[in-house]
Amino acid sequence: MDRIRIVGGHRLNGTIPISGAKNAALPLMIASLLTEGTLTLENLPRLADVSQLARILANHGVDYTIEGKRSGDSDTQGQTVHLAARQIVDTTAPYDLVSKMRASFWVLAPLVARMGEAKVSLPGGCAIGTRPVDLLLMAMKELGAEIEIEGGYAIARARNGLRGGDIMFPKVTVGGTHTALMGASLAHGTTVIHNAAREPEIVDLAECLMKMGAKIKGAGTKTIEITGVTRLNGARHAVLPDRIETGTYAMAVAMTGGDVLLQGARADLLQSALDVIEETGTACTQVNEGVRIHRNGGAIQPVDVVTEPYPGFPTDLQAQLMALVTRAKGVSRITETIFENRFMHVAELARFGAQIRLDGDTAIIEGVETLKGAPVMATDLRASVSLVIAALAAEGETTVNRVYHLDRGFEALEKKLGACGAEIERISAG
């Protein structure tokens, strides 16, 4: 199993290109099931989750081709892929595939919308809470699907096609909103989604569906209206830049000091997170080429933060922020409201000498002068990169184990950080 070795104490200076957003790429790829035409996605990140979803879609009959490298392309540049679901050959998504990636459960909506039926395995357990799918199934029922749970599978049928409905989510759900958007696009009549998720990735999916011929109003607000159409066409769409990757590298610069351009990043996608980073004493400036992050060596300041649905502070940056404030001058508080069990990185950060105690859903972090390198273990995607951030500023050497978690969500992490002066290398198991 691969490991990452880091020797801390180096400032970061230079340019880091920001990849396409994983959380946008996955639903966009799934949307290819809605049409016989070819969906071309630009700026698709090279990630383990993207490759895994390509395998899952191939099982349903989707042809997946990657354009070759073009003159002037860099190794860290997003790829362009073509997805064509000319014929759906299988409407079952088996457990062995779905269990490897929870987002693949979302194939349920386009399969039912286009084929009138689907049998999709319920996802297995998840390290960060249960992440239930009941809201996704509720959305499908509101669109007229009959749902049975049998032998660990959700079996959905809509023999005469889906129909428009009124979907009222009791709480904000990104997966539920993605599902409802895709199902409603091919439903008979009009669908209104109330308490919809407002994340930029929702807007990105809606924009892609509209290029394919869907009729959608209000994406990015709490109420989305979709008028169903009889068929969707192929389209070409560029995946938006990854706001979580942007925030992660911004915190790495805030932690180490330095001056880095996050190339292609958009400040408007994560303004609440950048505001918090600025509170720590780091300048975050939108420029033509992206977002510039600069900290001149002043002390890291403590912060109080509560995770919230978009446009609030994202739960996917909570672990990274915690790593950053382990070296703050004072006490920080981070309250996690989105996912249970999302403090598993605390024990690993403590191995660096961080002073963190938990009080229910709040972590209280007392900043320390120095962190010391240590062998640590990644527990999930976001937790693993928080260990990298701590290691970049720690004295001595750190080894991060289980880096397959990192590979799920961060493209070419060692290359990007190494190019800016970090002493970081991957040690292959083989």
C-alpha positions as CSV (number, residue, x, y, z in Angstrom):
1,M,0.0,0.0,0.0
2,D,1.4,3.4,-1.0
3,R,2.6,6.0,1.6
4,I,3.5,9.6,1.4
5,R,6.6,10.9,3.0
6,I,6.8,14.6,4.0
7,V,9.6,16.6,5.6
8,G,8.0,19.8,7.0
9,G,9.2,23.3,7.4
10,H,9.2,24.6,3.8
11,R,7.2,27.6,2.6
12,L,5.1,27.1,-0.5
13,N,5.7,29.5,-3.4
14,G,4.6,29.1,-7.0
15,T,1.5,28.0,-9.0
16,I,-0.9,25.1,-8.3
17,P,-3.4,24.3,-11.1
18,I,-6.9,23.6,-9.7
19,S,-8.6,20.5,-11.1
20,G,-12.2,20.0,-12.1
21,A,-14.5,19.3,-9.1
22,K,-14.9,15.7,-8.2
23,N,-18.3,16.5,-6.6
24,A,-19.4,18.0,-9.9
25,A,-17.8,15.4,-12.2
26,L,-19.6,12.4,-10.7
27,P,-23.2,13.5,-11.2
28,L,-22.3,14.9,-14.7
29,M,-20.9,11.5,-15.7
30,I,-24.1,9.8,-14.4
31,A,-26.2,12.3,-16.4
32,S,-24.8,10.6,-19.6
33,L,-27.4,7.8,-18.9
34,L,-30.2,10.2,-19.7
35,T,-29.4,10.4,-23.4
36,E,-28.5,8.3,-26.5
37,G,-26.3,11.1,-27.6
38,T,-22.7,11.7,-26.6
39,L,-21.9,13.8,-23.5
40,T,-18.4,15.4,-23.7
41,L,-17.0,16.5,-20.4
42,E,-13.9,18.8,-20.3
43,N,-11.6,19.3,-17.3
44,L,-12.5,15.9,-15.8
45,P,-10.1,15.2,-12.9
46,R,-7.9,12.1,-13.0
47,L,-9.1,10.5,-9.8
48,A,-9.8,7.0,-8.5
49,D,-13.5,7.8,-8.0
50,V,-13.8,9.0,-11.6
51,S,-12.2,5.8,-12.9
52,Q,-14.4,3.7,-10.6
53,L,-17.6,5.4,-11.8
54,A,-16.5,4.9,-15.4
55,R,-16.4,1.2,-14.7
56,I,-19.8,1.3,-13.1
57,L,-21.3,3.2,-16.1
58,A,-19.7,0.7,-18.5
59,N,-21.7,-2.0,-16.8
60,H,-24.9,-0.2,-17.9
61,G,-23.6,0.1,-21.5
62,V,-21.9,3.5,-21.5
63,D,-18.9,3.8,-23.9
64,Y,-16.2,5.9,-22.2
65,T,-13.4,7.3,-24.3
66,I,-10.6,9.7,-23.2
67,E,-9.1,12.2,-25.6
68,G,-5.3,11.9,-26.0
69,K,-2.9,14.5,-24.7
70,R,-2.7,17.6,-26.9
71,S,0.4,19.7,-27.6
72,G,1.0,22.1,-24.7
73,D,-1.1,20.0,-22.2
74,S,0.5,19.6,-18.8
75,D,0.4,16.4,-16.6
76,T,-1.9,18.2,-14.2
77,Q,-4.4,19.4,-16.8
78,G,-7.9,17.9,-16.7
79,Q,-8.8,15.4,-19.3
80,T,-11.6,15.5,-21.9
81,V,-13.9,12.4,-22.0
82,H,-16.8,11.3,-24.2
83,L,-19.6,9.3,-22.7
84,A,-22.2,7.6,-24.9
85,A,-25.1,5.6,-23.6
86,R,-26.6,4.7,-27.0
87,Q,-28.1,1.6,-25.5
88,I,-28.7,0.7,-21.8
89,V,-27.9,-3.0,-21.6
90,D,-28.3,-3.5,-17.9
91,T,-30.5,-1.6,-15.4
92,T,-29.0,-3.4,-12.4
93,A,-26.2,-1.7,-10.4
94,P,-24.7,-4.6,-8.3
95,Y,-23.5,-4.4,-4.7
96,D,-19.8,-5.1,-5.6
97,L,-19.7,-1.9,-7.7
98,V,-22.0,0.4,-5.7
99,S,-20.3,-0.5,-2.4
100,K,-17.1,1.0,-3.7
101,M,-18.6,4.4,-4.3
102,R,-21.7,5.8,-2.7
103,A,-22.4,8.4,-5.4
104,S,-23.0,5.6,-7.9
105,F,-26.4,5.0,-6.2
106,W,-27.5,8.1,-8.1
107,V,-27.7,6.0,-11.3
108,L,-31.2,5.0,-10.1
109,A,-32.8,8.3,-11.3
110,P,-31.6,8.3,-14.9
111,L,-32.1,4.6,-15.3
112,V,-35.8,4.8,-14.2
113,A,-36.3,8.0,-16.2
114,R,-35.1,6.5,-19.4
115,M,-35.8,2.8,-19.0
116,G,-38.8,2.7,-16.6
117,E,-36.9,0.5,-14.1
118,A,-33.8,0.1,-12.1
119,K,-32.4,-2.2,-9.5
120,V,-29.6,-0.6,-7.5
121,S,-27.7,-1.9,-4.5
122,L,-28.1,0.1,-1.3
123,P,-24.6,1.5,-0.5
124,G,-22.7,-0.2,2.3
125,G,-21.5,1.5,5.5
126,C,-19.5,4.7,5.4
127,A,-16.8,5.9,7.7
128,I,-18.4,9.4,8.1
129,G,-21.9,8.6,9.3
130,T,-24.6,6.7,7.7
131,R,-25.3,9.1,4.7
132,P,-28.8,7.6,4.3
133,V,-30.4,7.3,0.8
134,D,-34.0,7.6,2.1
135,L,-34.3,11.2,0.8
136,L,-33.2,10.1,-2.7
137,L,-35.8,7.4,-2.6
138,M,-38.5,9.8,-1.4
139,A,-37.7,12.1,-4.3
140,M,-38.2,9.2,-6.8
141,K,-41.5,8.3,-5.1
142,E,-42.7,11.9,-5.6
143,L,-41.8,11.5,-9.2
144,G,-44.1,8.5,-9.5
145,A,-41.7,5.6,-9.1
146,E,-42.7,2.5,-7.1
147,I,-40.0,1.6,-4.8
148,E,-39.3,-1.8,-3.1
149,I,-36.4,-2.7,-0.9
150,E,-35.5,-6.3,-1.4
151,G,-32.3,-8.3,-0.5
152,G,-30.3,-5.1,0.0
153,Y,-31.4,-3.6,-3.3
154,A,-33.7,-0.6,-4.1
155,I,-36.0,-1.7,-7.0
156,A,-37.7,1.2,-8.7
157,R,-40.3,1.0,-11.5
158,A,-42.2,3.6,-13.5
159,R,-43.8,1.7,-16.3
160,N,-45.4,4.7,-17.9
161,G,-42.5,7.0,-17.2
162,L,-41.9,9.4,-14.3
163,R,-44.3,12.3,-13.7
164,G,-43.8,15.7,-12.3
165,G,-44.3,16.2,-8.6
166,D,-43.8,18.4,-5.6
167,I,-40.6,17.4,-3.8
168,M,-40.2,18.9,-0.3
169,F,-36.9,17.9,1.3
170,P,-37.1,18.0,5.1
171,K,-33.4,18.9,5.1
172,V,-30.9,20.0,2.5
173,T,-29.5,17.1,0.6
174,V,-27.1,17.4,-2.3
175,G,-27.5,13.8,-3.4
176,G,-31.3,14.1,-3.2
177,T,-31.2,17.3,-5.3
178,H,-29.0,15.8,-7.9
179,T,-31.3,12.7,-8.1
180,A,-34.4,14.8,-8.4
181,L,-32.9,17.1,-11.1
182,M,-32.0,14.1,-13.3
183,G,-35.3,12.2,-12.8
184,A,-37.5,15.3,-13.3
185,S,-35.7,16.3,-16.6
186,L,-37.4,13.4,-18.4
187,A,-40.6,13.3,-16.3
188,H,-44.1,14.1,-17.7
189,G,-45.1,17.6,-16.5
190,T,-43.5,20.0,-14.1
191,T,-41.6,19.3,-10.9
192,V,-40.8,21.7,-8.1
193,I,-38.0,21.0,-5.7
194,H,-38.4,22.8,-2.3
195,N,-35.4,23.2,0.1
196,A,-33.1,22.3,-2.7
197,A,-29.3,22.2,-2.2
198,R,-27.6,25.4,-3.5
199,E,-24.1,24.1,-4.0
200,P,-22.2,25.2,-7.1
201,E,-22.1,21.5,-8.2
202,I,-25.9,21.5,-8.3
203,V,-25.8,24.6,-10.6
204,D,-23.1,22.9,-12.7
205,L,-25.3,19.8,-13.2
206,A,-28.3,22.0,-14.1
207,E,-26.3,23.9,-16.6
208,C,-25.1,20.7,-18.3
209,L,-28.7,19.3,-18.3
210,M,-30.0,22.5,-19.9
211,K,-27.3,22.2,-22.7
212,M,-28.7,18.7,-23.2
213,G,-32.2,20.2,-23.7
214,A,-33.7,20.1,-20.1
215,K,-35.9,23.0,-18.9
216,I,-34.7,24.1,-15.5
217,K,-35.3,27.3,-13.5
218,G,-33.9,28.4,-10.2
219,A,-30.8,26.2,-9.8
220,G,-28.6,27.8,-7.0
221,T,-31.7,28.8,-5.1
222,K,-33.9,26.9,-2.6
223,T,-36.6,26.3,-5.1
224,I,-35.9,24.7,-8.5
225,E,-38.6,24.2,-11.2
226,I,-38.1,21.5,-13.9
227,T,-40.4,21.1,-16.9
228,G,-39.9,17.6,-18.2
229,V,-39.0,16.9,-21.9
230,T,-39.4,13.7,-23.9
231,R,-35.7,13.3,-24.7
232,L,-32.3,14.8,-24.0
233,N,-29.5,15.2,-26.4
234,G,-25.7,15.1,-26.2
235,A,-23.8,18.2,-25.2
236,R,-20.3,19.5,-24.4
237,H,-19.6,20.8,-20.9
238,A,-16.6,21.9,-18.8
239,V,-16.5,20.7,-15.2
240,L,-16.2,23.7,-12.8
241,P,-13.0,24.1,-10.7
242,D,-12.9,22.2,-7.4
243,R,-13.7,24.5,-4.6
244,I,-12.6,21.9,-2.0
245,E,-9.3,21.5,-3.6
246,T,-9.0,25.3,-3.8
247,G,-9.7,25.6,0.0
248,T,-7.4,22.8,0.8
249,Y,-4.4,24.3,-0.9
250,A,-5.2,27.7,0.4
251,M,-5.0,26.3,3.9
252,A,-1.7,24.5,3.1
253,V,-0.3,28.0,2.2
254,A,-1.8,29.5,5.3
255,M,-0.1,26.8,7.3
256,T,3.4,27.0,5.8
257,G,3.5,30.7,4.8
258,G,4.4,31.6,1.3
259,D,2.7,33.0,-1.9
260,V,0.8,30.7,-4.3
261,L,-1.4,31.3,-7.3
262,L,-4.3,28.7,-7.3
263,Q,-4.7,28.7,-11.1
264,G,-8.2,28.5,-12.5
265,A,-9.8,28.8,-9.0
266,R,-12.9,30.9,-8.4
267,A,-13.3,32.8,-5.2
268,D,-17.1,33.0,-5.6
269,L,-17.4,29.3,-5.2
270,L,-16.1,29.2,-1.6
271,Q,-16.3,32.8,-0.3
272,S,-17.3,31.7,3.2
273,A,-14.2,29.5,3.5
274,L,-11.9,32.2,2.1
275,D,-13.3,34.6,4.6
276,V,-12.4,32.2,7.4
277,I,-8.9,31.7,6.0
278,E,-8.5,35.5,5.9
279,E,-9.4,35.6,9.6
280,T,-6.4,33.4,10.3
281,G,-4.2,36.1,8.9
282,T,-3.8,35.0,5.3
283,A,-4.6,37.2,2.2
284,C,-6.9,35.6,-0.4
285,T,-7.2,37.7,-3.6
286,Q,-9.1,36.9,-6.8
287,V,-6.9,37.7,-9.8
288,N,-7.4,37.1,-13.5
289,E,-5.6,33.8,-13.5
290,G,-7.3,32.4,-10.3
291,V,-6.9,33.1,-6.6
292,R,-3.7,34.2,-4.9
293,I,-3.0,33.0,-1.4
294,H,-0.3,34.9,0.6
295,R,0.9,34.8,4.2
296,N,4.0,36.7,5.1
297,G,5.0,34.9,8.3
298,G,2.7,36.5,10.8
299,A,1.1,34.3,13.4
300,I,-1.9,32.1,12.6
301,Q,-5.0,33.5,14.3
302,P,-7.7,31.4,16.0
303,V,-11.2,31.1,14.6
304,D,-14.7,30.0,15.5
305,V,-16.5,28.1,12.7
306,V,-19.7,26.1,12.3
307,T,-20.1,23.9,9.2
308,E,-23.2,24.6,7.2
309,P,-24.8,23.8,3.8
310,Y,-23.7,26.1,1.0
311,P,-23.1,29.0,1.0
312,G,-21.9,28.4,4.6
313,F,-18.5,26.9,5.6
314,P,-18.3,23.5,3.9
315,T,-18.0,20.3,6.0
316,D,-15.5,19.1,3.4
317,L,-13.0,21.7,4.6
318,Q,-13.5,21.1,8.3
319,A,-10.6,18.7,8.8
320,Q,-8.2,20.9,6.8
321,L,-9.2,24.0,8.9
322,M,-8.6,22.0,12.1
323,A,-5.1,21.1,11.0
324,L,-4.4,24.8,10.2
325,V,-5.5,26.1,13.6
326,T,-3.5,23.5,15.6
327,R,-0.7,26.2,15.3
328,A,-2.9,29.2,16.0
329,K,-2.1,31.8,18.7
330,G,-5.1,30.9,20.9
331,V,-8.1,28.7,21.1
332,S,-10.3,27.8,18.0
333,R,-13.7,26.1,18.0
334,I,-15.1,24.1,15.1
335,T,-18.6,22.7,15.2
336,E,-19.6,20.0,12.8
337,T,-23.4,20.0,11.9
338,I,-23.5,18.1,8.6
339,F,-22.0,14.6,9.2
340,E,-21.7,12.5,12.4
341,N,-18.4,10.8,13.1
342,R,-16.5,13.5,11.1
343,F,-13.8,14.0,13.8
344,M,-11.8,10.8,13.2
345,H,-8.7,12.9,12.2
346,V,-8.5,14.3,15.7
347,A,-6.6,11.3,17.1
348,E,-4.2,11.4,14.2
349,L,-3.6,15.1,14.5
350,A,-2.8,14.5,18.2
351,R,0.1,12.4,17.1
352,F,1.7,15.6,15.8
353,G,1.3,17.1,19.3
354,A,-1.9,19.0,18.5
355,Q,-4.0,19.9,21.6
356,I,-7.7,19.0,20.7
357,R,-10.6,18.0,22.8
358,L,-14.1,17.1,21.8
359,D,-17.3,18.4,23.4
360,G,-20.2,16.8,21.5
361,D,-20.2,18.1,17.9
362,T,-17.6,20.8,18.7
363,A,-13.8,20.4,18.6
364,I,-11.8,22.8,20.8
365,I,-8.3,23.3,19.5
366,E,-5.7,25.0,21.6
367,G,-2.9,26.2,19.3
368,V,0.6,25.0,19.9
369,E,4.0,26.5,19.0
370,T,5.3,23.5,17.0
371,L,4.1,20.2,15.6
372,K,6.4,17.2,15.4
373,G,6.4,14.8,12.4
374,A,5.0,11.3,13.1
375,P,3.7,8.2,11.3
376,V,-0.1,8.8,10.8
377,M,-3.0,7.0,9.1
378,A,-5.6,8.4,6.8
379,T,-9.2,7.5,7.8
380,D,-11.2,9.1,5.0
381,L,-10.6,11.5,2.1
382,R,-10.8,14.9,3.8
383,A,-9.1,13.6,7.0
384,S,-6.2,12.3,5.0
385,V,-5.4,15.7,3.5
386,S,-5.6,17.4,6.9
387,L,-2.7,15.2,7.9
388,V,-0.7,16.4,4.9
389,I,-1.4,20.0,5.9
390,A,-0.1,19.3,9.4
391,A,2.9,17.5,8.1
392,L,3.9,20.4,5.8
393,A,4.5,22.6,8.9
394,A,5.7,19.9,11.4
395,E,9.3,19.6,12.4
396,G,11.0,16.5,10.9
397,E,9.5,13.6,8.9
398,T,5.9,12.4,8.6
399,T,4.7,9.3,6.8
400,V,1.0,9.3,5.8
401,N,-0.4,5.7,5.4
402,R,-3.5,4.6,3.5
403,V,-3.1,7.3,0.8
404,Y,-5.7,5.6,-1.4
405,H,-8.1,7.8,0.4
406,L,-6.2,10.8,-1.0
407,D,-6.2,9.4,-4.5
408,R,-10.0,9.4,-4.4
409,G,-10.2,13.2,-4.3
410,F,-6.9,14.9,-5.0
411,E,-5.3,14.8,-8.3
412,A,-1.4,14.7,-8.4
413,L,-1.2,16.1,-4.9
414,E,2.6,15.3,-4.5
415,K,3.4,16.9,-7.9
416,K,1.4,20.0,-7.1
417,L,2.8,20.6,-3.7
418,G,6.3,19.5,-4.7
419,A,6.4,22.1,-7.5
420,C,5.9,24.8,-4.9
421,G,8.8,23.8,-2.7
422,A,7.3,21.1,-0.4
423,E,9.5,18.1,0.4
424,I,7.1,15.4,-0.4
425,E,7.3,12.0,-2.1
426,R,5.1,8.9,-2.7
427,I,6.6,5.7,-1.6
428,S,5.2,2.8,-3.6
429,A,4.3,-0.4,-1.9
430,G,5.5,-2.4,-4.9
